[in-house]
Amino acid sequence: MGIRLFSKISHAKQILKSGLLSSATIAEVPKGHMAVYVGEVQKRRFVIPISYLNHRSFLELLKRAEEEFGFDHPTGGLTIPCQEEAFLYLTSQFESGATS
């Protein structure tokens, strides 16, 4: 699992270096955070802490994203294919410490 995670992080760095994201978009993401797009039809952008990568349930979402999109995300950023409400519930659990 660590190698896959490293691969995803490495790919994200390649996107940033290649200039696929505008400098304005990069500036909107604070250090220690990353932008993700969530939704099944309408995609909404969230800026989340990188610490979410420490949670098993978040890694499962990344696995689903990899299975659905590979590394060709339609938004140009990391797209997580789940309902926005489910994503918000899951991340609220991270904040409360209820999920590992």
C-alpha positions as CSV (number, residue, x, y, z in Angstrom):
1,M,0.0,0.0,0.0
2,G,2.9,2.4,0.7
3,I,4.2,2.0,-2.8
4,R,0.8,2.9,-4.3
5,L,0.5,5.9,-2.1
6,F,4.0,7.0,-3.1
7,S,3.0,6.6,-6.7
8,K,-0.1,8.8,-6.3
9,I,2.0,11.5,-4.5
10,S,4.7,11.3,-7.2
11,H,2.0,11.7,-9.9
12,A,0.5,14.7,-8.1
13,K,4.0,16.3,-8.0
14,Q,4.4,15.7,-11.7
15,I,1.1,17.5,-12.4
16,L,2.3,20.5,-10.4
17,K,5.7,20.6,-12.1
18,S,4.2,20.2,-15.6
19,G,2.1,23.3,-15.1
20,L,-1.2,21.6,-15.7
21,L,-2.6,23.5,-12.7
22,S,-2.5,27.3,-13.0
23,S,-0.4,29.2,-10.5
24,A,-3.6,30.8,-9.1
25,T,-5.0,27.3,-8.3
26,I,-1.7,26.3,-6.7
27,A,-1.7,29.4,-4.6
28,E,-5.1,28.6,-3.2
29,V,-3.9,25.4,-1.7
30,P,-2.0,26.0,1.6
31,K,1.1,24.0,2.4
32,G,0.2,20.7,4.0
33,H,-3.1,20.4,2.1
34,M,-4.2,19.2,-1.3
35,A,-7.2,19.8,-3.6
36,V,-9.6,17.1,-4.5
37,Y,-12.8,17.0,-6.5
38,V,-15.7,15.1,-5.1
39,G,-19.0,14.1,-6.6
40,E,-20.5,11.6,-9.0
41,V,-22.1,14.1,-11.4
42,Q,-21.3,17.6,-10.2
43,K,-17.7,17.9,-9.0
44,R,-17.0,20.1,-6.0
45,R,-13.5,21.2,-5.1
46,F,-12.3,20.6,-1.5
47,V,-9.0,21.6,0.0
48,I,-8.1,18.9,2.6
49,P,-5.2,18.3,4.9
50,I,-2.6,15.8,3.7
51,S,-3.0,14.1,7.1
52,Y,-6.2,12.5,5.7
53,L,-3.8,10.1,3.9
54,N,-3.2,8.5,7.3
55,H,-6.8,7.2,7.4
56,R,-7.5,3.8,6.0
57,S,-11.0,4.8,4.9
58,F,-9.6,7.8,2.9
59,L,-7.1,5.4,1.2
60,E,-10.1,3.3,0.2
61,L,-11.5,6.3,-1.6
62,L,-8.2,6.8,-3.4
63,K,-8.3,3.2,-4.4
64,R,-11.8,3.7,-5.9
65,A,-10.5,6.8,-7.7
66,E,-7.6,4.8,-9.2
67,E,-9.9,2.0,-10.3
68,E,-12.3,4.5,-12.0
69,F,-10.0,7.1,-13.4
70,G,-6.4,5.7,-13.3
71,F,-4.3,8.8,-13.5
72,D,-6.4,10.5,-16.1
73,H,-8.7,12.6,-14.0
74,P,-11.3,14.6,-16.0
75,T,-11.0,17.7,-13.8
76,G,-7.2,17.8,-14.1
77,G,-6.9,17.2,-10.3
78,L,-7.6,14.2,-8.1
79,T,-11.3,13.2,-8.5
80,I,-12.9,11.1,-5.8
81,P,-16.0,9.2,-7.1
82,C,-18.4,9.3,-4.2
83,Q,-21.4,11.3,-3.1
84,E,-20.5,14.7,-1.6
85,E,-22.5,14.0,1.6
86,A,-20.6,10.7,2.1
87,F,-17.3,12.5,1.7
88,L,-18.3,15.2,4.2
89,Y,-19.5,12.6,6.7
90,L,-16.2,10.7,6.4
91,T,-14.0,13.7,6.8
92,S,-16.0,14.9,9.8
93,Q,-15.2,11.6,11.4
94,F,-11.5,12.3,10.8
95,E,-11.8,15.7,12.6
96,S,-13.6,14.1,15.5
97,G,-11.1,11.3,15.8
98,A,-13.8,8.6,15.3
99,T,-12.1,6.9,12.3
100,S,-8.6,5.7,11.8
